Amino acid sequence: MDRDLLDLPVLLLSAARALVDGIDAGVRARGFADLRPAHGFAFARLAGDGATVGQLAEHLDVTKQAASQMVEELVTKGYVTRGPHPQDARARLIVLTPKGWACTRAADEAAAEVLRPWADTLGPQRLAALRADLSRLATPGRLRPTW
């Protein structure tokens, strides 16, 4: 196989790791030092209308037990609450608290700080092309933190 093609996974994973590490450092610098990157992947699913433990488990590609443990940790730290589900009386809806939303905004700011130099390096046309190409290749939905 072509060496350029074989280098692609390493380059993509390296860029993803740099992004996650940069966001994590920015979130910690903004006062949210009690979280791990995996929590950010959970917050991405909870933002908006919230989710059940089952939906969160599916999003993170973990067991319901693992997702439930994460939710318990986030409840204890004040980032999420459990409440009644509006359509399913058997389910509990997990939603972000004001502290959880503040952390989400901090993560967005940190992401912008990490990505700004990438945009400057690539320029607007190459950045748009990269985004379009990745949009065609990426599968929307689950975001499993693998580190």
C-alpha positions in Angstrom: 0.0 0.0 0.0 1.0 3.6 -0.5 3.0 5.0 2.4 1.0 8.2 2.3 -2.2 6.3 2.8 -0.8 4.2 5.7 0.3 7.4 7.4 -3.2 8.8 7.3 -4.6 7.0 10.4 -1.6 8.1 12.6 -2.0 11.7 11.4 -5.7 11.8 12.0 -5.5 10.3 15.4 -2.6 12.6 16.3 -4.6 15.6 15.3 -7.6 14.3 17.3 -5.5 13.7 20.3 -4.0 17.2 20.1 -7.5 18.7 19.9 -8.8 16.7 22.9 -5.7 17.4 25.0 -5.9 21.1 24.1 -9.6 21.4 25.0 -8.9 19.5 28.2 -6.1 21.9 29.2 -8.3 24.9 28.4 -11.2 23.6 30.4 -8.9 22.9 33.4 -7.4 26.4 33.0 -10.9 27.8 33.2 -11.6 26.2 36.6 -13.0 22.8 35.7 -10.2 20.7 36.9 -12.3 17.8 38.2 -13.3 16.5 34.8 -11.7 14.1 32.2 -12.0 14.3 28.4 -14.6 11.5 28.5 -16.9 13.8 30.4 -16.7 16.3 27.5 -17.9 13.5 25.2 -20.8 13.0 27.5 -21.6 16.7 27.7 -21.8 16.8 23.9 -24.7 14.3 24.0 -26.4 15.9 27.0 -26.3 19.4 25.5 -29.6 20.4 24.1 -32.5 18.3 25.4 -30.5 15.9 27.6 -30.4 12.1 27.4 -31.3 8.9 29.2 -28.5 6.7 30.6 -29.2 4.3 27.8 -28.8 7.0 25.2 -25.6 8.2 26.8 -24.2 4.7 26.9 -25.0 4.3 23.2 -23.3 7.6 22.4 -20.2 6.8 24.3 -20.2 3.1 23.2 -20.0 1.9 26.8 -22.3 -0.3 28.9 -25.3 1.2 30.7 -23.5 0.4 34.0 -20.5 2.5 32.9 -22.7 5.4 31.7 -24.7 5.2 35.0 -21.5 5.4 37.0 -20.4 8.5 35.0 -23.8 10.1 35.5 -23.5 9.5 39.2 -20.1 11.1 39.3 -21.4 14.1 37.3 -24.4 14.5 39.6 -22.1 14.4 42.7 -19.9 17.1 41.1 -22.9 19.2 40.3 -22.6 19.1 36.4 -25.9 17.2 35.7 -29.2 16.4 37.3 -31.6 13.5 36.9 -35.3 14.3 36.3 -38.4 12.7 35.0 -38.5 12.0 31.3 -41.3 13.9 29.6 -42.3 11.0 27.3 -41.2 7.9 29.3 -42.3 7.5 32.9 -39.8 4.7 33.4 -36.8 6.7 32.3 -34.8 9.5 33.9 -33.6 12.4 31.8 -30.1 13.6 32.5 -29.6 17.3 31.8 -26.8 19.8 32.3 -27.0 22.1 35.3 -25.8 25.7 35.0 -22.4 24.5 36.1 -22.5 21.9 33.3 -23.4 24.6 30.8 -20.6 26.8 32.0 -18.2 24.0 31.5 -19.6 23.4 28.0 -19.0 27.1 27.2 -15.5 26.8 28.5 -14.9 23.8 26.3 -16.2 25.7 23.3 -13.8 28.6 24.1 -10.9 26.2 24.5 -11.7 24.4 21.2 -11.7 27.7 19.4 -8.2 28.5 20.9 -6.9 25.1 19.8 -8.4 25.3 16.3 -7.5 29.0 15.5 -3.8 28.2 14.8 -4.9 25.3 12.6 -7.2 27.6 10.6 -4.4 30.1 10.3 -1.9 27.5 9.1 -4.3 26.0 6.5 -6.0 29.2 5.4 -9.7 29.5 4.6 -9.8 27.5 1.4 -7.8 24.5 2.6 -9.7 24.6 5.9 -13.1 24.5 4.1 -11.8 21.6 1.9 -10.6 19.7 4.9 -13.9 20.2 6.7 -15.9 19.1 3.6 -13.7 16.0 3.1 -13.9 15.0 6.8 -17.7 15.5 6.7 -17.9 13.0 3.8 -15.7 10.5 5.7 -16.9 10.8 9.3 -19.8 8.8 10.6 -22.1 11.1 12.6 -23.3 10.0 16.0 -21.3 8.2 18.6 -18.1 9.7 19.8 -16.2 7.1 21.9 -13.4 8.4 23.9 -10.6 5.9 23.3 -8.0 7.4 25.6 
